Amino acid sequence: HGFAFSARTGGAHQTVTIDNLQIITTTPTLIILPEPVISEFMADNDNAIEDEDCRSSDWIELFNSTAAPLNLVGWYLTDDPTDLAKWQIPDLPLAANQRRVIYASGKDQDIGELHTNFSIDKEGGYLALVKPDGVTVTSSYSFGQQYGDISYGTLGEDQSEGYFGAPSPDSSNLAPQGIPVQEKPTFSHNDQVITRNISLTLSASSPTASIRYTTN
């Protein structure tokens, strides 16, 4: 395969040579499922991606996991199991195994970038993709606590569910699944000059977090 790049500044020309360049291409493995799914979402987006207004909105990745083109016009997204027809998807053609990010910002926008009329609760909640009949759920999550810039979704043909420390909006989800060590521990005292004995407690909001320290 040939790869090339070029640049111009005024009338000047300069040749650039790159040595020892290795590019490896891989053929993606198709995931074939009977229905489209919500393959990934992020409820606490700090720096992962920005929408057209430069906002770090929550986002949902829809995946046409079938073997044929599909238009999701008339389908629904919802965060409420008692209101399955909460936000209707506008014209949204997807090729086989194509993904598309929809922002869950609460803006309710169906032109240009798509935004739902709800945001995702990072403390935990419900999320579902529903057929145009407003009743049939094809993909859903009842999820727990979400963490900053860590997404949640499914992986591979077996659709194992879990966290992704390396989010991949608009592209295939990659292993491993799990929460990387990212959260800073909370100290029971503010930083200060210590002139007496104090009792100091370190804690973290995640129940599975491990806190390590050193005195050197």
C-alpha positions in Angstrom: 0.0 0.0 0.0 1.2 3.5 -0.7 0.8 6.3 1.8 1.7 10.0 1.1 1.4 13.5 2.5 2.3 16.9 1.3 2.5 20.5 2.5 2.9 24.0 0.9 4.1 27.3 2.3 4.0 30.1 -0.3 6.1 29.0 -3.2 8.6 27.0 -1.2 9.0 23.2 -1.6 10.7 20.8 0.7 11.2 17.1 0.4 10.6 15.1 3.6 11.9 11.6 4.0 10.7 9.3 6.7 12.8 6.2 7.6 11.8 3.0 9.2 8.0 3.7 8.9 6.0 0.6 9.5 2.2 0.6 9.0 0.2 -2.5 9.8 -3.4 -2.8 8.6 -5.9 -5.4 9.9 -9.2 -6.6 8.5 -12.0 -5.8 11.0 -13.9 -8.8 12.2 -17.6 -8.4 11.5 -20.1 -8.8 14.4 -23.4 -10.2 13.1 -26.4 -10.0 15.5 -30.1 -10.2 14.7 -30.8 -6.6 15.7 -29.0 -3.2 16.1 -27.7 -2.5 19.5 -26.4 0.2 21.8 -22.7 -0.9 21.7 -21.2 1.8 24.0 -22.2 4.8 26.0 -20.6 7.4 28.3 -22.4 9.1 31.2 -19.5 11.1 32.6 -17.7 12.6 29.6 -14.9 15.0 30.7 -12.4 14.9 27.8 -13.3 11.9 25.6 -15.1 13.8 22.7 -16.8 17.1 22.2 -20.0 18.0 20.3 -20.3 20.8 17.8 -20.8 23.3 20.6 -17.5 22.2 22.2 -19.4 20.6 25.0 -18.4 17.3 26.6 -21.9 15.8 26.4 -22.9 12.3 27.4 -23.0 10.1 24.3 -24.5 6.8 23.0 -23.0 4.7 20.2 -25.5 2.9 18.0 -24.3 -0.1 16.1 -26.0 -1.8 13.1 -24.7 -5.2 14.0 -26.8 -6.9 11.3 -25.4 -8.0 7.9 -27.6 -5.6 5.9 -28.1 -1.8 5.6 -30.6 -0.4 8.0 -32.3 2.9 8.7 -33.2 3.6 12.3 -35.7 6.3 11.5 -38.6 6.0 13.8 -36.8 4.0 16.4 -36.5 5.3 20.0 -33.8 5.9 22.7 -34.8 6.1 26.3 -33.4 6.3 29.8 -36.8 5.5 31.4 -38.3 2.0 31.4 -41.7 3.5 31.9 -41.4 5.7 28.8 -39.9 3.6 26.0 -40.8 6.2 23.3 -39.0 9.0 25.0 -36.8 10.2 22.1 -37.5 9.3 18.5 -34.5 8.8 16.1 -34.7 10.8 12.9 -33.4 9.6 9.5 -30.4 7.6 10.4 -29.1 5.2 7.6 -26.4 2.8 8.7 -24.5 0.3 6.6 -23.9 -3.2 7.8 -21.6 -3.1 10.9 -21.6 0.7 10.9 -21.6 2.8 14.1 -23.0 6.2 14.9 -22.6 8.4 18.0 -25.7 10.3 19.3 -25.2 12.8 22.1 -27.3 12.5 25.2 -27.2 16.1 26.1 -30.8 17.0 26.6 -30.7 19.4 23.7 -33.3 17.4 21.7 -31.8 18.1 18.3 -32.6 16.0 15.2 -30.7 18.1 12.5 -27.0 17.9 12.0 -25.5 16.4 15.1 -28.1 14.3 16.9 -28.9 15.0 20.5 -31.5 13.2 22.7 -33.9 15.0 25.0 -32.3 13.4 28.0 -28.8 12.9 29.5 -27.5 9.7 31.2 -27.3 9.5 35.0 -23.7 8.7 36.0 -24.9 7.4 39.3 -26.6 4.5 37.4 -29.8 3.9 35.6 -31.5 2.5 32.5 -30.8 2.9 28.7 -32.5 1.2 25.8 -33.0 1.1 22.1 -36.6 0.5 21.1 -38.3 -0.4 17.8 -40.7 2.0 16.1 -43.7 0.2 17.8 -42.5 1.9 21.0 -42.7 -1.4 22.8 -40.0 -3.8 21.6 -36.6 -3.3 23.2 -33.7 -4.7 21.1 -30.9 -3.5 23.4 -30.9 -2.3 27.0 -28.7 -1.7 30.0 -29.5 -1.5 33.7 -26.2 0.0 34.8 -24.4 1.1 37.9 -22.0 3.9 38.8 -20.2 5.4 35.8 -16.8 7.1 35.9 -15.1 10.1 34.2 -14.0 9.3 30.6 -14.7 5.6 31.1 -17.4 4.2 28.8 -19.6 1.2 29.2 -20.9 -1.3 26.6 -20.6 -4.7 25.0 -17.7 -6.5 23.4 -17.4 -9.1 20.6 -19.9 -11.7 19.3 -20.7 -12.8 22.9 -21.7 -9.2 23.8 -20.0 -9.3 27.2 -21.0 -6.2 29.2 -18.6 -4.0 31.1 -16.5 -0.8 31.3 -14.0 0.4 28.7 -11.0 2.4 30.0 -10.1 3.2 26.4 -13.4 4.5 24.9 -13.9 4.1 21.2 -16.8 6.2 19.9 -17.6 5.5 16.3 -15.2 2.5 16.1 -15.0 -1.1 17.3 -14.9 -1.7 21.1 -11.6 -3.2 22.2 -10.6 -5.4 25.1 -9.9 -5.4 28.0 -13.1 -4.6 29.8 -12.7 -3.1 33.3 -12.2 0.1 35.3 -8.6 1.3 35.1 -7.1 2.9 38.2 -7.9 6.5 37.6 -9.8 7.9 40.6 -7.8 10.0 43.0 -8.3 9.1 46.7 -10.0 11.5 49.1 -8.0 12.7 52.1 -9.9 13.3 55.4 -7.7 16.4 56.0 -6.7 19.2 53.6 -3.0 19.7 52.8 -1.3 21.5 55.7 1.8 21.9 57.7 1.5 19.2 60.4 2.8 20.1 63.9 0.9 17.4 65.8 -0.3 13.9 65.5 -3.4 13.5 63.3 -5.6 10.6 62.2 -5.7 10.6 58.4 -8.2 8.5 56.4 -7.9 7.9 52.6 -11.1 6.8 50.8 -12.5 6.3 47.3 -16.0 6.2 45.9 -15.5 3.0 44.0 -16.2 0.0 46.3 -13.5 -2.1 44.4 -10.8 0.6 44.6 -7.4 -0.3 46.0 -5.4 2.6 47.6 -1.6 2.2 48.0 0.8 4.7 49.7 4.5 5.0 50.4 6.3 7.0 53.1 9.5 7.5 51.1 
